Every structure is written in C-alpha cells, then in structure tokens.
Amino acid sequence: MSKTSRLNVVLDEEHAAKLRRLADRTHTNPGTIARSMLSTALEEADPDPQNIADLLDRIPGAFDRAQRGVGEARAGQGTPLEDL
C-alpha cells in the first residue's frame, strides 16, 4: 500500500476554466484530471537542479514574489515553521 499526501493547488481563473473544460469533455472530476496531469508532469520532470531552476525562472512573477516573501520574513511577518 502506498502512502498518499494531500496537496491543495490554487489555479488562476484561466487555468481553472481550462481544467473544467477538460473534465467536462472526459466526463471526469476536475480533481481527478488535475491529479493525473500533476502526477505525469512530476514523473517526467528532470530532477537536475539547473533544469529545476530554469523551470522556476519561467513562472511569471515568481522571483518578485519570492523577494517579497524574504522581505516579509525579515520583517517578522508570517508563521514560523515550528508553528505549522
């Protein structure tokens, strides 16, 4: 028996609508389609650190959000890991 973990993913409206359309066409639950697509993407992902860095660099606004998070952490905002 394999252990599973729950993960919540938030999609922007454009991607959520596309996922709903795919689910409608396949008569499947959107969560089932999303789980399958994410599993496939993870199986095919190259774990080489440079490839991961390149992938992260292609996420729009990711660097700015990460910098904002660093600033918030330095300002004492957020939740300490031990409190999660």
C-alpha positions as a printed Julia matrix, in Angstrom:
84×3 Matrix{Float64}:
   0.0    0.0     0.0
   1.46   3.36   -0.99
   1.17   6.38    1.28
  -0.57   9.41   -0.19
  -0.39  13.08    0.73
  -2.96  15.76    0.18
  -1.86  18.9    -1.66
  -4.01  21.92   -2.44
  -3.27  23.84   -5.62
  -4.76  27.22   -6.45
  -5.24  27.96  -10.15
  -5.87  31.31  -11.76
  -9.26  31.61  -13.44
  -7.91  30.92  -16.93
  -6.28  27.63  -15.92
  -9.22  26.63  -13.72
 -11.6   27.14  -16.67
  -9.36  25.06  -18.93
  -9.26  22.28  -16.33
 -13.07  22.34  -16.05
 -13.39  22.11  -19.85
 -11.04  19.11  -19.92
 -13.01  17.44  -17.14
 -16.31  18.11  -18.91
 -15.03  16.62  -22.17
 -13.79  13.49  -20.43
 -16.76  13.22  -18.06
 -14.32  13.23  -15.16
 -13.97  15.17  -11.94
 -11.6   18.17  -12.31
  -9.62  16.96   -9.29
  -9.05  13.59  -10.94
  -7.78  15.23  -14.14
  -5.55  17.61  -12.15
  -4.1   14.76  -10.07
  -3.35  12.72  -13.19
  -1.77  15.67  -15.0
   0.37  16.63  -12.0
   1.48  13.02  -11.48
   2.5   12.76  -15.14
   4.37  16.07  -15.02
   6.24  15.0   -11.88
   7.17  11.64  -13.4
   8.54  13.37  -16.5
  10.31  16.2   -14.64
  14.09  16.21  -14.83
  15.46  16.45  -11.27
  18.67  18.16  -12.44
  19.0   21.34  -10.33
  19.7   23.52  -13.38
  16.55  22.29  -15.09
  14.52  22.97  -11.94
  15.99  26.49  -11.74
  15.09  27.07  -15.4
  11.55  25.85  -14.77
  11.15  28.16  -11.77
  12.55  31.09  -13.74
   9.72  30.66  -16.28
   6.98  31.16  -13.67
   5.67  34.71  -14.22
   6.35  36.92  -11.21
   7.94  34.13   -9.16
  11.17  35.97   -8.41
   9.32  39.1    -7.3
   7.01  37.04   -5.06
   9.99  35.22   -3.56
  11.74  38.53   -2.85
   8.56  39.87   -1.27
   8.43  36.75    0.93
  12.03  37.26    2.03
  11.21  40.85    2.97
   8.12  39.75    4.91
  10.14  37.1     6.75
  12.84  39.61    7.67
  10.13  41.96    8.95
   8.83  39.22   11.23
   5.66  38.64    9.27
   4.39  35.17    8.56
   4.23  31.98   10.6
   7.35  30.3    11.98
   7.82  26.75   10.67
   7.61  25.28   14.16
   4.09  26.76   14.48
   2.78  24.99   11.38
